[in-house]
């Protein structure tokens, strides 16, 4: 997802020195999931408790590594225009004509690395999983994409006119929401059959 979003590979698998990034993202998702289900716990500042027991001080390592990585990303996106983040770099406000400042770009990039990488990966993984299960739907998606674009370099986020693909992505988000916590849904009526399980009215089901 870093290559897709920023045009720069992180190579987490090849570089064991970056194992702390995966640990930090996992703990971030764990913490946000707890806050979503139990909002009152945010007053306990669990992130500070985690830092006390974190032997490697992952937050400081993340900040140091992130600054170096983002400097490379900003330079590459500006020169080459690769990755979706290049859209932010080249964006100009219609009212003033001004671009985003370096501080705004860095802030947005850090947010996308934390909140955008895992969520995008979950959506893509879910979409590919469901398309593999329903070959007729996959055939329609493939035909629509091949009819819309003659080559991969033509694929752009802006003006993506693939309605069936968009519908598949939306359905994937409904079935497998890309969030750090389970969205709870109430069962209405006498019962509901979910994944082979018969659940009575009044139950809450986490997706």
N, CA, C and O of each residue as an XYZ file, in Angstrom:
828
protein
N       0.823     -1.208      0.000
C       0.000      0.000      0.000
C       0.861      1.264      0.000
O       0.425      2.302     -0.497
N       2.075      1.191      0.549
C       2.953      2.358      0.529
C       3.359      2.691     -0.901
O       3.465      3.863     -1.264
N       3.589      1.649     -1.723
C       3.933      1.874     -3.121
C       2.763      2.509     -3.855
O       2.952      3.421     -4.660
N       1.548      2.027     -3.580
C       0.346      2.573     -4.216
C       0.074      4.001     -3.762
O      -0.235      4.873     -4.574
N       0.191      4.234     -2.449
C      -0.163      5.549     -1.913
C       0.905      6.604     -2.091
O       0.597      7.762     -2.373
N       2.189      6.205     -1.926
C       3.263      7.195     -1.911
C       4.318      6.989     -2.994
O       5.223      7.809     -3.152
N       4.197      5.884     -3.743
C       5.188      5.637     -4.785
C       6.534      5.235     -4.239
O       7.537      5.276     -4.951
N       6.565      4.840     -2.958
C       7.807      4.440     -2.303
C       7.566      3.181     -1.493
O       6.725      3.170     -0.595
N       8.300      2.115     -1.802
C       8.148      0.878     -1.060
C       8.829      0.979      0.311
O       9.878      1.606      0.459
N       8.205      0.346      1.302
C       8.790      0.306      2.643
C       9.600     -0.973      2.843
O      10.571     -0.985      3.599
N       9.199     -2.048      2.163
C       9.895     -3.337      2.252
C       9.946     -3.853      3.687
O      11.019     -4.146      4.216
N       8.775     -3.959      4.306
C       8.719     -4.446      5.685
C       9.202     -5.888      5.806
O       9.820     -6.256      6.805
N       8.923     -6.697      4.798
C       9.328     -8.096      4.867
C      10.839     -8.250      4.754
O      11.427     -9.122      5.395
N      11.462     -7.412      3.947
C      12.895     -7.552      3.697
C      13.755     -6.855      4.740
O      14.941     -7.159      4.874
N      13.163     -5.924      5.479
C      13.946     -5.137      6.436
C      13.463     -5.386      7.861
O      12.466     -4.799      8.282
N      14.163     -6.258      8.621
C      13.722     -6.567      9.989
C      13.819     -5.379     10.937
O      13.206     -5.390     12.005
N      14.586     -4.352     10.561
C      14.698     -3.166     11.417
C      13.387     -2.393     11.495
O      13.216     -1.534     12.360
N      12.456     -2.704     10.582
C      11.180     -1.996     10.556
C      10.046     -2.820     11.158
O       8.873     -2.501     10.963
N      10.389     -3.875     11.886
C       9.352     -4.699     12.530
C       8.510     -3.873     13.494
O       7.337     -4.172     13.717
N       9.115     -2.832     14.065
C       8.391     -2.014     15.028
C       7.205     -1.301     14.377
O       6.245     -0.956     15.067
N       7.254     -1.074     13.048
C       6.153     -0.402     12.353
C       4.892     -1.258     12.428
O       3.803     -0.749     12.693
N       5.047     -2.576     12.190
C       3.901     -3.479     12.267
C       3.358     -3.539     13.689
O       2.144     -3.548     13.894
N       4.258     -3.580     14.671
C       3.818     -3.609     16.067
C       3.071     -2.331     16.430
O       2.060     -2.371     17.132
N       3.570     -1.213     15.952
C       2.936      0.067     16.271
C       1.552      0.157     15.636
O       0.605      0.609     16.279
N       1.425     -0.274     14.368
C       0.127     -0.237     13.693
C      -0.871     -1.172     14.369
O      -2.053     -0.849     14.494
N      -0.381     -2.338     14.806
C      -1.259     -3.283     15.496
C      -1.768     -2.694     16.804
O      -2.954     -2.802     17.116
N      -0.883     -2.078     17.560
C      -1.292     -1.482     18.833
C      -2.186     -0.266     18.628
O      -3.077      0.004     19.435
N      -1.943      0.467     17.545
C      -2.802      1.609     17.223
C      -4.224      1.131     16.940
O      -5.194      1.696     17.446
N      -4.334      0.078     16.122
C      -5.658     -0.467     15.802
C      -6.327     -1.028     17.050
O      -7.526     -0.841     17.256
N      -5.551     -1.713     17.880
C      -6.083     -2.273     19.128
C      -6.619     -1.171     20.034
O      -7.697     -1.305     20.613
N      -5.867     -0.085     20.154
C      -6.260      1.017     21.034
C      -7.500      1.735     20.503
O      -8.424      2.026     21.263
N      -7.522      2.023     19.190
C      -8.663      2.714     18.603
C      -9.920      1.852     18.658
O     -11.027      2.364     18.824
N      -9.739      0.532     18.516
C     -10.884     -0.364     18.617
C     -11.508     -0.330     19.997
O     -12.731     -0.335     20.136
N     -10.664     -0.294     21.014
C     -11.163     -0.214     22.393
C     -11.866      1.116     22.636
O     -12.930      1.156     23.254
N     -11.275      2.199     22.150
C     -11.883      3.515     22.338
C     -13.249      3.597     21.648
O     -14.164      4.250     22.150
N     -13.381      2.932     20.497
C     -14.645      2.984     19.769
C     -15.740      2.250     20.529
O     -16.878      2.715     20.588
N     -15.396      1.099     21.113
C     -16.398      0.317     21.833
C     -16.671      0.878     23.228
O     -17.793      0.804     23.731
N     -15.623      1.443     23.850
C     -15.749      1.971     25.217
C     -15.142      3.377     25.263
O     -14.024      3.552     25.749
N     -15.878      4.387     24.756
C     -15.321      5.743     24.636
C     -14.796      6.324     25.949
O     -13.854      7.116     25.938
N     -15.395      5.939     27.084
C     -14.980      6.519     28.359
C     -13.546      6.135     28.729
O     -12.921      6.800     29.555
N     -13.023      5.066     28.124
C     -11.668      4.615     28.444
C     -10.592      5.546     27.880
O      -9.425      5.446     28.257
N     -10.984      6.452     26.975
C      -9.979      7.351     26.410
C      -9.358      8.239     27.482
O      -8.245      8.738     27.320
N     -10.090      8.431     28.582
C      -9.574      9.264     29.660
C      -8.424      8.589     30.401
O      -7.706      9.243     31.158
N      -8.243      7.280     30.187
C      -7.144      6.564     30.837
C      -5.824      6.743     30.104
O      -4.764      6.411     30.635
N      -5.889      7.275     28.869
C      -4.682      7.510     28.074
C      -3.856      6.230     27.950
O      -2.708      6.165     28.388
N      -4.466      5.226     27.350
C      -3.809      3.926     27.217
C      -2.512      4.008     26.428
O      -1.607      3.200     26.636
N      -2.412      4.994     25.506
C      -1.186      5.105     24.723
C       0.018      5.424     25.604
O       1.131      4.981     25.321
N      -0.202      6.189     26.670
C       0.905      6.502     27.579
C       1.311      5.268     28.379
O       2.492      5.049     28.648
N       0.315      4.465     28.756
C       0.628      3.218     29.461
C       1.424      2.296     28.549
O       2.363      1.636     28.995
N       1.051      2.247     27.270
C       1.772      1.404     26.320
C       3.220      1.853     26.178
O       4.124      1.020     26.114
N       3.449      3.174     26.129
C       4.805      3.679     25.983
C       5.682      3.320     27.174
O       6.885      3.100     27.029
N       5.065      3.261     28.359
C       5.841      2.908     29.554
C       6.363      1.478     29.457
O       7.505      1.198     29.822
N       5.510      0.568     28.958
C       5.883     -0.840     28.894
C       6.517     -1.232     27.564
O       6.884     -2.392     27.373
N       6.650     -0.279     26.643
C       7.271     -0.565     25.353
C       8.774     -0.463     25.482
O       9.307      0.626     25.698
N       9.465     -1.583     25.354
C      10.912     -1.618     25.560
C      11.667     -0.847     24.481
O      12.712     -0.255     24.751
N      11.130     -0.857     23.243
C      11.846     -0.208     22.154
C      11.424      1.224     21.909
O      11.961      1.873     21.012
N      10.483      1.735     22.674
C       9.967      3.095     22.484
C       9.590      3.303     21.010
O      10.159      4.144     20.314
N       8.625      2.518     20.569
C       8.250      2.495     19.154
C       7.789      3.854     18.640
O       8.023      4.188     17.479
N       7.138      4.638     19.495
C       6.612      5.924     19.043
C       7.728      6.850     18.580
O       7.593      7.522     17.557
N       8.830      6.890     19.326
C       9.946      7.757     18.949
C      10.633      7.236     17.689
O      11.037      8.015     16.826
N      10.761      5.910     17.590
C      11.372      5.341     16.394
C      10.497      5.606     15.171
O      11.002      5.874     14.081
N       9.171      5.528     15.365
C       8.238      5.818     14.282
C       8.377      7.255     13.801
O       8.391      7.522     12.599
N       8.480      8.179     14.754
C       8.601      9.596     14.403
C       9.889      9.859     13.624
O       9.885     10.583     12.629
N      10.987      9.265     14.085
C      12.273      9.479     13.420
C      12.277      8.860     12.029
O      12.697      9.496     11.062
N      11.808      7.613     11.929
C      11.766      6.946     10.636
C      10.779      7.641      9.701
O      11.051      7.794      8.510
N       9.630      8.062     10.243
C       8.608      8.701      9.429
C       9.088      9.989      8.786
O       8.762     10.273      7.634
N       9.858     10.762      9.522
C      10.376     12.018      8.971
C      11.297     11.753      7.782
O      11.230     12.448      6.768
N      12.162     10.736      7.916
C      13.074     10.388      6.823
C      12.298      9.862      5.616
O      12.567     10.234      4.474
N      11.336      8.996      5.895
C      10.535      8.407      4.816
C       9.729      9.473      4.093
O       9.661      9.476      2.864
N       9.118     10.376      4.848
C       8.275     11.383      4.238
C       9.090     12.388      3.425
O       8.597     12.920      2.430
N      10.320     12.651      3.833
C      11.180     13.539      3.037
C      11.426     12.927      1.667
O      11.415     13.624      0.653
N      11.650     11.612      1.647
C      11.876     10.912      0.383
C      10.599     10.896     -0.456
O      10.644     11.065     -1.675
N       9.461     10.691      0.209
C       8.182     10.654     -0.500
C       7.866     12.000     -1.126
O       7.490     12.070     -2.296
N       8.016     13.060     -0.363
C       7.698     14.394     -0.859
C       8.593     14.771     -2.033
O       8.137     15.387     -2.996
N       9.853     14.404     -1.953
C      10.784     14.707     -3.043
C      10.437     13.908     -4.291
O      10.444     14.439     -5.401
N      10.129     12.613     -4.098
C       9.828     11.736     -5.237
C       8.510     12.121     -5.900
O       8.429     12.200     -7.126
N       7.482     12.359     -5.096
C       6.168     12.703     -5.650
C       6.213     14.012     -6.416
O       5.539     14.169     -7.434
N       7.004     14.943     -5.929
C       7.082     16.248     -6.584
C       7.825     16.141     -7.907
O       7.469     16.807     -8.879
N       8.868     15.295     -7.946
C       9.686     15.180     -9.151
C       9.067     14.249    -10.193
O       9.078     14.540    -11.390
N       8.524     13.115     -9.712
C       8.051     12.075    -10.630
C       6.532     12.035    -10.723
O       5.984     11.700    -11.773
N       5.839     12.379     -9.620
C       4.385     12.351     -9.613
C       3.805     10.966     -9.471
O       2.736     10.684    -10.012
N       4.499     10.080     -8.741
C       4.003      8.727     -8.547
C       3.234      8.621     -7.246
O       3.452      9.397     -6.316
N       2.323      7.644     -7.188
C       1.544      7.451     -5.975
C       0.385      8.417     -5.894
O       0.433      9.521     -6.435
N      -0.666      7.980     -5.201
C      -1.847      8.836     -5.080
C      -1.568     10.096     -4.264
O      -2.272     11.095     -4.405
N      -0.537     10.051     -3.405
C      -0.237     11.224     -2.588
C       0.247     12.400     -3.433
O       0.184     13.549     -2.995
N       0.731     12.116     -4.649
C       1.169     13.199     -5.526
C       0.022     14.152     -5.845
O       0.249     15.311     -6.194
N      -1.230     13.652     -5.722
C      -2.397     14.510     -5.942
C      -2.434     15.640     -4.925
O      -2.776     16.773     -5.263
N      -2.079     15.331     -3.665
C      -2.046     16.352     -2.620
C      -0.933     17.370     -2.895
O      -1.116     18.574     -2.715
N       0.208     16.867     -3.330
C       1.356     17.752     -3.550
C       1.080     18.739     -4.684
O       1.456     19.909     -4.603
N       0.430     18.265     -5.730
C       0.176     19.113     -6.907
C      -1.146     19.877     -6.827
O      -1.494     20.628     -7.738
N      -1.881     19.679     -5.721
C      -3.191     20.323     -5.580
C      -3.027     21.821     -5.335
O      -2.130     22.250     -4.609
N      -3.909     22.609     -5.953
C      -3.948     24.051     -5.725
C      -5.375     24.465     -5.397
O      -6.327     24.053     -6.059
N      -5.501     25.281     -4.368
C      -6.826     25.748     -3.975
C      -7.408     26.643     -5.066
O      -6.735     27.521     -5.605
N      -8.686     26.389     -5.376
C      -9.327     27.142     -6.450
C      -9.505     28.620     -6.094
O      -9.516     29.478     -6.977
N      -9.644     28.911     -4.800
C      -9.899     30.301     -4.385
C      -8.633     31.139     -4.357
O      -8.651     32.311     -4.734
N      -7.528     30.540     -3.911
C      -6.293     31.318     -3.748
C      -5.179     30.889     -4.691
O      -4.255     31.658     -4.956
N      -5.263     29.659     -5.201
C      -4.179     29.161     -6.046
C      -2.999     28.643     -5.266
O      -1.986     28.258     -5.849
N      -3.121     28.628     -3.920
C      -2.018     28.178     -3.078
C      -1.988     26.657     -2.962
O      -3.025     25.998     -3.042
N      -0.811     26.116     -2.775
C      -0.647     24.685     -2.544
C      -0.635     24.410     -1.045
O      -0.584     25.339     -0.238
N      -0.683     23.133     -0.676
C      -0.544     22.764      0.729
C       0.870     23.083      1.203
O       1.835     22.944      0.450
N       0.980     23.506      2.445
C       2.304     23.779      3.009
C       3.016     22.465      3.328
O       2.394     21.403      3.344
N       4.316     22.545      3.579
C       5.102     21.357      3.925
C       4.568     20.717      5.197
O       4.519     19.492      5.309
N       4.171     21.541      6.147
C       3.627     21.030      7.410
C       2.301     20.302      7.178
O       2.064     19.241      7.755
N       1.439     20.873      6.334
C       0.154     20.242      6.040
C       0.343     18.916      5.310
O      -0.360     17.945      5.591
N       1.282     18.874      4.382
C       1.543     17.646      3.634
C       2.079     16.548      4.544
O       1.661     15.394      4.447
N       3.000     16.908      5.423
C       3.568     15.921      6.340
C       2.510     15.383      7.280
O       2.461     14.182      7.546
N       1.658     16.271      7.787
C       0.592     15.852      8.688
C      -0.379     14.901      7.992
O      -0.781     13.886      8.560
N      -0.750     15.238      6.760
C      -1.669     14.398      6.000
C      -1.032     13.050      5.667
O      -1.701     12.017      5.691
N       0.250     13.068      5.361
C       0.947     11.834      5.014
C       1.022     10.885      6.204
O       0.797      9.684      6.054
N       1.338     11.415      7.386
C       1.384     10.578      8.578
C       0.009      9.984      8.873
O      -0.110      8.825      9.270
N      -1.016     10.792      8.674
C      -2.377     10.289      8.907
C      -2.703      9.157      7.939
O      -3.273      8.142      8.338
N      -2.343      9.329      6.670
C      -2.626      8.304      5.670
C      -1.854      7.018      5.951
O      -2.363      5.923      5.711
N      -0.631      7.146      6.458
C       0.153      5.957      6.770
C      -0.491      5.159      7.893
O      -0.489      3.928      7.868
N      -1.044      5.862      8.878
C      -1.666      5.181     10.017
C      -3.078      4.706      9.697
O      -3.435      3.556      9.954
N      -3.873      5.609      9.131
C      -5.295      5.313      8.951
C      -5.631      4.782      7.561
O      -6.676      4.157      7.377
N      -4.764      5.020      6.583
C      -5.103      4.646      5.224
C      -4.532      3.337      4.736
O      -5.111      2.693      3.861
N      -3.396      2.931      5.292
C      -2.727      1.737      4.766
C      -3.506      0.468      5.070
O      -3.853     -0.285      4.160
N      -3.782      0.231      6.343
C      -4.478     -0.993      6.734
C      -5.897     -1.045      6.174
O      -6.347     -2.094      5.713
N      -6.595      0.080      6.216
C      -7.976      0.092      5.734
C      -8.035     -0.201      4.236
O      -8.891     -0.959      3.780
N      -7.123      0.399      3.475
C      -7.094      0.144      2.036
C      -6.732     -1.304      1.756
O      -7.303     -1.934      0.866
N      -5.769     -1.837      2.527
C      -5.360     -3.229      2.334
C      -6.504     -4.186      2.645
O      -6.675     -5.194      1.960
N      -7.292     -3.874      3.681
C      -8.433     -4.721      4.041
C      -9.476     -4.720      2.928
O     -10.028     -5.766      2.588
N      -9.745     -3.540      2.361
C     -10.737     -3.447      1.292
C     -10.285     -4.221      0.053
O     -11.069     -4.961     -0.541
N      -9.018     -4.046     -0.334
C      -8.504     -4.735     -1.516
C      -8.514     -6.250     -1.295
O      -8.906     -7.010     -2.180
N      -8.080     -6.679     -0.104
C      -8.067     -8.113      0.200
C      -9.478     -8.690      0.179
O      -9.714     -9.766     -0.371
N     -10.421     -7.955      0.791
C     -11.808     -8.408      0.803
C     -12.399     -8.469     -0.588
O     -13.108     -9.418     -0.925
N     -12.112     -7.456     -1.405
C     -12.636     -7.416     -2.768
C     -12.120     -8.599     -3.582
O     -12.888     -9.259     -4.281
N     -10.828     -8.863     -3.490
C     -10.245     -9.985     -4.240
C     -10.796    -11.324     -3.742
O     -11.015    -12.245     -4.528
N     -11.015    -11.417     -2.434
C     -11.572    -12.652     -1.869
C     -12.964    -12.929     -2.423
O     -13.251    -14.042     -2.864
N     -13.826    -11.919     -2.399
C     -15.198    -12.120     -2.868
C     -15.251    -12.336     -4.378
O     -16.068    -13.119     -4.862
N     -14.384    -11.646     -5.127
C     -14.365    -11.851     -6.578
C     -13.911    -13.270     -6.916
O     -14.362    -13.857     -7.899
N     -13.013    -13.818     -6.088
C     -12.559    -15.191     -6.320
C     -13.672    -16.197     -6.037
O     -13.688    -17.286     -6.611
N     -14.598    -15.833     -5.156
C     -15.704    -16.731     -4.820
C     -16.815    -16.699     -5.879
O     -17.522    -17.685     -6.086
N     -16.951    -15.558     -6.536
C     -18.035    -15.381     -7.510
C     -17.415    -15.048     -8.875
O     -17.201    -13.882     -9.206
N     -17.139    -16.078     -9.642
C     -16.425    -15.906    -10.903
C     -17.237    -15.120    -11.935
O     -16.661    -14.448    -12.791
N     -18.559    -15.198    -11.862
C     -19.376    -14.439    -12.808
C     -19.243    -12.937    -12.547
O     -19.199    -12.136    -13.480
N     -19.181    -12.567    -11.262
C     -18.987    -11.158    -10.917
C     -17.589    -10.703    -11.330
O     -17.412     -9.598    -11.841
N     -16.603    -11.564    -11.103
C     -15.230    -11.238    -11.504
C     -15.152    -10.981    -13.012
O     -14.477    -10.051    -13.453
N     -15.842    -11.805    -13.796
C     -15.814    -11.646    -15.245
C     -16.389    -10.293    -15.658
O     -15.871     -9.651    -16.572
N     -17.468     -9.853    -14.981
C     -18.076     -8.556    -15.303
C     -17.128     -7.403    -14.947
O     -16.998     -6.436    -15.697
N     -16.467     -7.527    -13.777
C     -15.519     -6.489    -13.359
C     -14.352     -6.408    -14.338
O     -13.956     -5.321    -14.760
N     -13.806     -7.571    -14.692
C     -12.672     -7.610    -15.617
C     -13.042     -7.009    -16.974
O     -12.265     -6.246    -17.548
N     -14.213     -7.346    -17.481
C     -14.653     -6.817    -18.774
C     -14.846     -5.303    -18.718
O     -14.499     -4.591    -19.660
N     -15.400     -4.818    -17.610
C     -15.621     -3.375    -17.487
C     -14.296     -2.624    -17.463
O     -14.149     -1.599    -18.129
N     -13.321     -3.134    -16.690
C     -12.021     -2.471    -16.594
C     -11.301     -2.493    -17.943
O     -10.741     -1.482    -18.367
N     -11.317     -3.642    -18.614
C     -10.617     -3.761    -19.902
C     -11.288     -2.932    -20.994
O     -10.631     -2.475    -21.929
N     -12.594     -2.745    -20.869
C     -13.297     -1.914    -21.845
C     -13.061     -0.422    -21.600
O     -13.136      0.388    -22.524
N     -12.773     -0.070    -20.344
C     -12.584      1.336    -19.983
C     -11.152      1.793    -20.217
O     -10.922      2.921    -20.652
N     -10.191      0.926    -19.932
C      -8.777      1.290    -20.046
C      -8.070      0.345    -21.008
O      -8.217     -0.874    -20.925
N      -7.310      0.921    -21.909
C      -6.552      0.134    -22.868
C      -5.217     -0.337    -22.299
O      -4.686     -1.368    -22.712
N      -4.684      0.421    -21.352
C      -3.429      0.049    -20.703
C      -3.421      0.574    -19.279
O      -4.154      1.505    -18.945
N      -2.578     -0.036    -18.434
C      -2.590      0.281    -16.996
C      -2.242      1.732    -16.699
O      -2.715      2.285    -15.706
N      -1.433      2.352    -17.532
C      -1.031      3.741    -17.289
C      -2.197      4.714    -17.391
O      -2.098      5.851    -16.930
N      -3.298      4.277    -17.991
C      -4.469      5.143    -18.135
C      -5.339      5.171    -16.888
O      -6.214      6.028    -16.764
N      -5.112      4.250    -15.968
C      -5.957      4.158    -14.770
C      -5.646      5.315    -13.834
O      -4.509      5.466    -13.386
N      -6.637      6.120    -13.540
C      -6.518      7.262    -12.645
C      -7.677      7.246    -11.662
O      -8.776      6.791    -11.982
N      -7.411      7.759    -10.438
C      -8.478      7.830     -9.441
C      -9.529      8.845     -9.837
O     -10.721      8.619     -9.629
N      -9.098      9.965    -10.408
C     -10.043     10.992    -10.832
C     -10.755     10.538    -12.107
O     -10.122     10.119    -13.076
N     -12.063     10.629    -12.083
C     -12.830     10.275    -13.266
C     -12.861      8.788    -13.539
O     -12.913      8.373    -14.697
N     -12.831      7.978    -12.494
C     -12.893      6.532    -12.667
C     -14.337      6.126    -12.938
O     -15.159      6.098    -12.022
N     -14.648      5.812    -14.193
C     -16.021      5.508    -14.592
C     -16.198      3.994    -14.714
O     -16.377      3.464    -15.810
N     -16.145      3.321    -13.590
C     -16.371      1.873    -13.552
C     -17.436      1.610    -12.486
O     -17.125      1.275    -11.343
N     -18.694      1.770    -12.888
C     -19.790      1.704    -11.919
C     -19.912      0.324    -11.273
O     -20.181      0.215    -10.077
N     -19.715     -0.717    -12.063
C     -19.846     -2.067    -11.501
C     -18.729     -2.344    -10.500
O     -18.965     -2.953     -9.457
N     -17.521     -1.902    -10.814
C     -16.392     -2.040     -9.881
C     -16.674     -1.280     -8.591
O     -16.431     -1.792     -7.498
N     -17.188     -0.053     -8.719
C     -17.526      0.734     -7.535
C     -18.573      0.029     -6.686
O     -18.490      0.040     -5.458
N     -19.564     -0.588     -7.340
C     -20.603     -1.323     -6.610
C     -20.000     -2.503     -5.852
O     -20.405     -2.795     -4.726
N     -19.041     -3.173     -6.462
C     -18.377     -4.304     -5.798
C     -17.578     -3.837     -4.593
O     -17.565     -4.507     -3.560
N     -16.909     -2.691     -4.715
C     -16.149     -2.146     -3.591
C     -17.088     -1.759     -2.454
O     -16.799     -2.019     -1.287
N     -18.215     -1.135     -2.800
C     -19.195     -0.750     -1.789
C     -19.753     -1.968     -1.066
O     -19.913     -1.952      0.154
N     -20.048     -3.021     -1.819
C     -20.567     -4.247     -1.209
C     -19.510     -4.908     -0.321
O     -19.836     -5.476      0.721
N     -18.258     -4.833     -0.735
C     -17.169     -5.360      0.097
C     -17.097     -4.615      1.416
O     -16.912     -5.225      2.469
N     -17.242     -3.304      1.366
C     -17.219     -2.497      2.592
C     -18.398     -2.830      3.499
O     -18.280     -2.771      4.723
N     -19.527     -3.179      2.904
C     -20.686     -3.555      3.708
C     -20.456     -4.893      4.401
O     -20.782     -5.053      5.578
N     -19.897     -5.847      3.672
C     -19.683     -7.181      4.223
C     -18.490     -7.236      5.170
O     -18.532     -7.911      6.199
N     -17.434     -6.524      4.817
C     -16.207     -6.546      5.619
C     -15.718     -5.119      5.821
O     -14.782     -4.691      5.146
N     -16.331     -4.373      6.735
C     -15.949     -2.971      6.946
C     -14.478     -2.829      7.331
O     -13.971     -3.552      8.189
N     -13.818     -1.897      6.688
C     -12.398     -1.659      6.960
C     -12.263     -0.715      8.145
O     -12.000      0.478      7.988
N     -12.448     -1.274      9.328
C     -12.386     -0.475     10.539
C     -11.692     -1.262     11.630
O     -11.591     -2.486     11.560
N     -11.210     -0.546     12.647
C     -10.456     -1.206     13.714
C     -11.362     -1.861     14.742
O     -10.878     -2.547     15.642
N     -12.658     -1.662     14.623
C     -13.599     -2.267     15.572
C     -14.778     -2.853     14.809
O     -14.976     -2.552     13.632
N     -15.549     -3.680     15.477
C     -16.693     -4.330     14.835
C     -17.925     -3.425     14.887
O     -18.405     -3.107     15.975
N     -18.445     -3.005     13.730
C     -19.707     -2.242     13.730
C     -20.863     -3.165     14.132
O     -21.135     -4.161     13.462
N     -21.525     -2.828     15.210
C     -22.598     -3.685     15.728
C     -23.910     -3.400     15.016
O     -24.251     -2.252     14.733
N     -24.644     -4.486     14.731
C     -25.941     -4.368     14.063
C     -26.968     -5.177     14.838
O     -26.715     -6.313     15.240
N     -28.134     -4.569     15.040
C     -29.216     -5.236     15.761
C     -29.999     -6.136     14.814
O     -30.212     -5.801     13.649
N     -30.419     -7.273     15.329
C     -31.252     -8.192     14.565
C     -32.719     -7.833     14.789
O     -33.197     -7.832     15.924
N     -33.420     -7.531     13.717
C     -34.839     -7.194     13.782
C     -35.650     -8.347     13.189
O     -35.168     -9.071     12.318
N     -36.857     -8.507     13.657
C     -37.660     -9.648     13.240
C     -37.444    -10.809     14.197
O     -36.758    -10.659     15.209
N     -38.010    -11.945     13.894
C     -37.934    -13.087     14.805
C     -36.529    -13.681     14.870
O     -36.089    -14.124     15.930
N     -35.829    -13.689     13.743
C     -34.488    -14.261     13.722
C     -33.780    -13.825     12.433
O     -34.375    -13.228     11.537
N     -32.489    -14.151     12.382
C     -31.706    -13.895     11.171
C     -30.711    -15.031     11.003
O     -30.118    -15.499     11.975
N     -30.536    -15.465      9.772
C     -29.575    -16.516      9.455
C     -28.305    -15.845      8.944
O     -28.287    -15.285      7.847
N     -27.242    -15.905      9.747
C     -25.994    -15.233      9.415
C     -24.861    -16.253      9.414
O     -24.533    -16.849     10.440
N     -24.283    -16.433      8.252
C     -23.151    -17.358      8.098
C     -23.475    -18.745      8.659
O     -22.639    -19.391      9.292
N     -24.700    -19.178      8.411
C     -25.104    -20.515      8.845
C     -25.580    -20.603     10.282
O     -25.983    -21.675     10.735
N     -25.540    -19.491     11.009
C     -25.978    -19.473     12.403
C     -27.335    -18.791     12.510
O     -27.536    -17.708     11.960
N     -28.274    -19.432     13.225
C     -29.607    -18.875     13.418
C     -29.605    -18.054     14.712
O     -29.477    -18.604     15.807
N     -29.746    -16.743     14.572
C     -29.667    -15.843     15.724
C     -31.022    -15.177     15.959
O     -31.635    -14.690     15.009
N     -31.506    -15.147     17.218
C     -32.837    -14.596     17.515
C     -32.843    -13.074     17.566
O     -31.798    -12.423     17.603
N     -34.048    -12.536     17.567
C     -34.233    -11.090     17.651
C     -33.629    -10.554     18.954
O     -33.671    -11.207     19.997
N     -33.071     -9.350     18.858
C     -32.482     -8.714     20.035
C     -30.986     -8.885     20.137
O     -30.330     -8.161     20.885
N     -30.437     -9.828     19.401
C     -28.983    -10.022     19.404
C     -28.294     -8.904     18.651
O     -28.873     -8.303     17.747
N     -27.053     -8.627     19.026
C     -26.214     -7.708     18.284
C     -25.109     -8.517     17.605
O     -24.489     -9.386     18.218
N     -24.882     -8.219     16.352
C     -23.882     -8.952     15.567
C     -22.799     -7.990     15.109
O     -23.087     -6.952     14.515
N     -21.568     -8.340     15.387
C     -20.440     -7.534     14.956
C     -19.925     -8.019     13.611
O     -19.623     -9.200     13.444
N     -19.827     -7.108     12.654
C     -19.374     -7.493     11.323
C     -17.858     -7.670     11.311
O     -17.282     -7.996     10.272
